[in-house]
Amino acid sequence: MAELRPYQTEGIRRIFNCWKEGRRSVLFQMPTGTGKTVLFSQIVKLGFDNNRRILIVVHRKELVEQITEKLTARKVPVGHIVAGMKADYTQTVQVASIQTLSRREHPEANLIIIDECHHAKAETYKKLWDIYPDAKFLGVTATPVRLSGEGFDDLFDELIVSMPTQKFIEQGYLCPVTHLVCSNPNLSDVKQKQGDYITKMLSGVMMDNSIMSDLIESYKEKSMGKTAIVFAVDVEHSQSIVKRYNEENIFAAHIDATTPKSERASILNDFKAGKIKVVSNVEIITEGFDFPECEVVQLARPTKSLSLYLQMVGRVMRPSKNKKEGIILDNAGLWLEHGLSIVDREWSLQSTKKKNKNDLRQIKEVALDEDGTIREINRKRPLEIKGLKLIPLTFEIKRLFEFETILVNSRAKGYNLLSSYFAYKSLLEERNIAISKYEFEYIKKRLNAFNEKAPADKQFKKGYWYNEEKTLFQK
């Protein structure tokens, strides 16, 4: 059993503090892939050791199995309230699917834990607060947001938000991602129902030959040979994607909710073993699927749901030994709808219904072209953006746009190439800002590219950067 990570220990401390201070119902947010199940399994272990009766509620059978595995590793015996498994109400810890629990006897419980609690607005969940008026509640999710915009403040007293996604990446707990713009389908004629696109109409658009061809071409161009999970609109769409991949001799398979369990397990095992390179699925590999070795996520399913978007992208962000980065092939134009997956978001218990749709303008991106040069994005010209790597508009990137302006002016006036670097450093010094390693590496790469073609009197010695880097960062 792996030891808790520092942020998991801190999360548990904050949760217990909320309960001690009288906030009975706590919602805890942490990004996909950072170990929410491990965190609440430790809370269950602590409760079990102190004779607490605990009920863990999930919405899918696969999550029952995953949680049982984690608790067994902590020597916590569990009972199951789920179709197809024998119930044992004598156990003090129970793991239940909400569908089965709503039809059966409810066990005694001092603590109710709701996994993936963004589903908790359903009536079957909401009744739990009435059934257990004296129990403490803990809801865990990566995405405390509903497609309807409903808030959670009627169920939970406190929201605890963990570190931003970028911090998890910086500390090595999540994998860096490359977010590439591929297809940008025209969805203007696709009608919506209950806040999201109507599946049949959406499938028709995404089955367009040009979009389907681009799925294969973008994979071959940007990630050939890597293991990829594709998110499709419906079964017909997914099976068509798989057919196209196989016709290109890229071994692919399809799974959905009706795929027999044994067949699904066989496909996923072959995927993990590398025998199958691409698995296309329909609403199966979004929650509770743990395969850190997955190198690529291909988004072929447009959605209005921020929660679904982040769950899909999260499949590629788990780090593994031989994976330097995860690749996101966005063939659904989801970056236009939701922004980059790794930008910081302001989570809240309050309703988002009244939020202005223009809030997305605050989630800005820029892009790196094939030469690694930053470029501004014109969202109204998606074809110009195709193939570019999207990056968040951080303070560093904003400053580097200023460097690009300095560089253009410096070259136009015939100055020595390094003069643009010196001018940029002076600009930062005036603002009491130290140049970052990212800025330094970016400028070094840009000036090196020009240095090779510059006249001899404008060039700088290749060894310049070594001494400069030593001065700046190895003090």
N, C-alpha and C positions, 0 to 999 in steps of 0.2 A: 504494500500500500504506500503510495507516494505521500511525502510530507506536504502539508499545506503550504501554499505560497504566501508571501507576506501580505499581499492584497486580500487574499481569502481570509486570513486570520483577522485582518483589520475589518473586513466586512462583517464577520461574525461578531466582533466586538461591538460594532455600531448597531447591529440588529438587537443584540441583548440589551444594550443601553436604552434603545427605544422602548423595549418591553418594560424595563425597570422603571422608566419615566412615565409609564402609564399609557403609552400608545400601543394598543392591543393588536392592531392590524398593520403590518409593515409590508411594503412592496420594495423589493431589492432589484436594482438593475445592474447588469454586467454584460459586456458584449458577448456575442456568440463565440464559442471556442475558448473561453477563459475559465471554465470550470465551475459553472453554477451548481451542477449536480454534486460535485465534490464538496462544495461549500455547504449545501444544506444537508448532505449526508453526514457531515461532521456534527452539525447541529442535532440531527437525529441520534447519532451515537451518544452525544452528551445527554440528551433526553432519555434515551434508553437506559443508560447507566444510572440515571436518577429516577427510574421507575415511572417515567412519563408515558402516557398513552398517546401515540402519534399516528395521524392519518395523512398520507401523501396522496394527492389527487392529480391525475394526468388525463390527457384527452386521447392518447393513443397507446395501444398495447406495446409497441416497441419501446416506449418510454418506461413502462412497467418493468420490462426485462432489463433495461439499462440501469435503472435505479436499484433494482434487486441485486444486480451484480456489484454495484458500488457498496451497498450496505452489507452484503455477504463478506466483502473484503474487510469490513470493519467489525466482523463477527456480530452483526446485528441480525437475528432471525426475523423474517417478515411473513405476514399473511397476505394473501392476494384476494382482492375483490374485483375479478375480471372474468369475462366470458372465456370458457375453455380451461380455467385453472381452478383447482379445488380450494374452496375457502377454508380458512382456519382462524376463527375469531378469538382463539385463545392467545394469539400473539399480540403483544403490546404495540407493535408497529405494523401498520397495514398500508399496502400500496394498492390504490384503486383506480380503475378507469371511471371517469365521470358518468359514462353511459351506463355501466353496470351498477355503480353505486346508487344512481338515481332510482333503480328498480329494486334494490335490496335493502336489507337491514343496515342501518348505519352503526358502525362500531363506536364504543366510547373513545373520546379523545380530548386531551388537554391542549394539543397543538395540531393545527391544520396547515399543511404545506401544499401550496398549489404551484405546480411546475408549469412553465409557459403561461403565466397568469394573465397575459394579454387576452386570453380566451375567457377570463373570469366574469365578463359582463353577461354571459349566457345565463338564463334563468336557472338552469340546473346547478350552476356554481353559486349563484347569488343566494340560493336557499340554504347553503351551508352556514351562512352567518346567522340564520334563524335557528337552525338545528343545533348549532354549537354556540350559544350566547355567551358562555363563560370561557371559551377556549381562546388561545392566542392564534393569530394567523400570520403566515409568512407567504407572500407571493414572490416568485422569481421569474424574471424574463430579461431578454436582451432588448426588447422593444416595447416599453410601456405606452403603446399608442394603438388606437383602434381606427379601422378604415372609416367608421361612421363618425369619428371625431369625438365620441363619448369620453368623458373623463373617468377616472377611477376613484375620485374623492368620496364617493358614496360607499365604497368598500374598504378603502385603506386610509389610515390616519397619517401615514408618513411614507415618503419616497426617499430611499437611499440610493444615490447614484454613485457608481464606482468611477475609476479613472477614465478619461477619454480614450478612445480607440488608439489614437496616435501614441499615447503614453505606453499602452500595452505593446505596441509595435517597437517603440524605442527600447523598452526593457526586455525584448525578446520573447514575450509571452504570446504574441501574435506575429504572423508572418507579414512582411511588407507586400504590397500588392501593386501590380501594374494594371491600370484600368484603361483599356483600349476601346476607342470608338469604332464600331463596325457598322452594321445597318442602322438606319433611323427610319423605321416604318411609318407610313402615313396613317394615323389612327383617327383622323378627323371624322370619318363616317362610321366609326364603331360606336354603337350605343352602349350605355352603361345601365347596370341594375345593381341596386344596393351598394352603390359607390364604386363598383369596379366594372371593367369591360365585360360585355356579354360574351361568354366563351365561344359560342358557335361563330359569331361574327368576327371575333378576334382571330380564331383559327383560320378563317377564310383569308384574312389579310396576311397572316404570317406564313400561309402555304403558298404565297406568291412565288413563282419560280425564281425571280431575281433575289428575293430574300433568302430562300432555301439554298440557292447556290452560294450566296455570300457566307452562310453558316459554315459550309465546308471550306471555302476559300480562305476565310479569316483564320480558321483553325490551322490549315496547312501553312499559311503564310506566317502566322505569329506563334504557333505552339505545336508544330508537327511532332508527333511521337510522344507527347506528354499525356498523362492521364487526365481526362476531362469529364465533368458532369454537366449535362445539358438540361436546362429547365424548359419544358415544352408546354404548350397551351392545353392540349387534350391528347387522348390516346392516338387518334389518327395522325395528328401533327407529329407526335413523338415517334411513332412507327415509321413515318415518312422520312424523318431526319435520320433514323437509324439505317433505313434502306439506302439513303444517299451516301452515308459514311461507308457502308459495306461495299457499295459499288466502286468506291475509291480505294478499296483494300485497306481501309482503316476499320479494324474490328470494333463493332459497336453492338449494344444490346439495349432493349427497352424494358422498363418496369413501371407498373402503376399499382393502384390499390387492389386490383383484381388478380395480379400476378401471384400464383401459389407461393406460399412461404418458402418451400424447399427450392423452387426455381429461382426466387428472388435471392435467397441466400447463396445459391450456386453462382448466379451472375455477379453478385457483389464480391464473392470470394475470388472469382476469376479476374474481376476488376482490380482488386487489391493485389493480386499476384502478377498483374501486368498482361495477362492473356487477352483481356478486353481493354481497349484504350479509351473508349467512350461509352458512358452510360447515360441514356436519355430517360428522363423520368417525368411523371406528372404528379405533383404534390406528394411525393414520398420522401425525397431526400431534402427536406427543409428543416426538420427538427429531430434531434436525437440521433443523427447519423454522424459517426465519428470515424473519419478516414483522413488523418493528417497528411498522408502522402499525396492526396489529390492536388494536382498542379494547376488545373484550369477549371474555371466555371464559365460556361457559355450561356448567356441569358437570351433565351428565345421566347420568353413569355412576358410581354408588357403587363404591368399591373399598376393600379393606383395605390396599392398597399405598401406603405413604407416598411411595415413589419415584414412582409413577405420578401421584399427586395433585400433587406439586410440579412434575413435568414438564408436566402439563396447565396448571396455573396460570402456569407460567413463560412460556407463549406470549404473555401479555399484558403482561409486565413489561419488555420491551425498549423503551427510550425512542425517540421519534421527534420530529421538529420541531414538529408541530402537536398532539401528544398530551400533555395535562396529567396524565392519570391512566389507569390501566387499570381496567376494571370486571370484577369476578368475580361472576357470577350463580350462586349455589350452589343448584341445584335437586336436589342429590343428598345433602344433609345431610353433606357431607364435613368441614365444620368441626367437627361433633360427633365424628367419627372421629379426625381428625388435628390439630385446632386450626387457627389461622390460618397461612397459608403464610409469612408474613413474621416469625413469632416466631423467636427464636434457638433453635437446637437443638444438642445436644451429640453430635457425631459421634464414632464410635469404630470401631477395627478389631475390637473384641471382639464376641462374640455378644450379641444382644438377646433371646435366647430366654427368659432368666430375669428379664427386666425386668417389673415389676409393671404390669398393665394400667392401674392407677390413676395411672401416671406422667402421663397426660394431664391430670390435675387440676392439674399444675404449669404446663400450657400454658393459661392462663386468658385469656378474652376478656371484654370488656364491649362495650357498643354505644352508638352515638349515635342518638337518635331524630330525627324530621324537623326538630325545632327545634335540633338540634345539642347536645342535653343528654345527658350521660353517664348510662347506665342499667346496673344490674346485670342479668346474664342468668340466667334459670332454665332450664337445659337440659331440664327435665322438662315445660316448657310451650312447645313450639316454635311454636305458633300465635301466642303473644304476641310472639314475636321476629320474625316474618315481616316483611320489608321494612326491617328495621333494618340499619344499617351496623356491622359488627363491627370492633373495634379491639383491639390487644394491651393487656393490663393492665400498663402500664409504671409506673415509680415516679411519673411526673408524674400519671398518671390516678389512682393510689391517693391522691395528695395532693389532687387535685381532688374526690374523694369527700368529703374532709374539708371542703373549701370549701363543697360543697353543704350539708353539715350546718350549718356556720357561717351560711350564707345563710338557711336555714330558720329557725334560732333568731333571727337578727337581724331578719327580717321579722316573726316572731311577737311580738317585743318592741317593734316599732314604731320601730326604729332607722333612721337615715339609711342609704340603700342602700350608700354607700361604706364604711360601717363594717365590712361583711363583708370587703371587700377589704383594709382596714387590718388587721383581725384575722388574715387569712390571711397577709399579709406578715410580721406579727409572729411568727406561728407558724413560718414558714420561717426567720426571722432567729434564733430561739431554737435552731434545728437547724443553723445555719450553712449554709443552702441559699439560693442566689440564685434568684429567680423566673425561670422560663424564658419565652421568647417564646410558646411554645404555651400555657402557663398564663395568661399575660397576655392573649392574644387570646381565650381561652375565657372568662375572667372578664369581660372587656370586653363581649363579645357577650351574656353572660347578664345583666349588670347594665343594659346599654342596653335590653334587651327589657323589663325591669321599670320602668325609668326613665320610659318613655313613659306608663305607666299610674299611676305613683305620685303621691300628693298633692304639691303644689308645695313644701311645706316638707321633703319627704323626697328631692326630686330633686337631681341634680348637673348642673353645666353641661356641655354637650356637648363643649366644648373641653378638658375635664379630661384625657382620655386622651392627647391629642396631647403635652401638656407632660410627662405622666407617662412616656410611652414614650420621649421624648427624654432624660429623666433616667436611665432604666433602661438603655437599649440603645444610645445614641449618644454614649457617653463617649469 
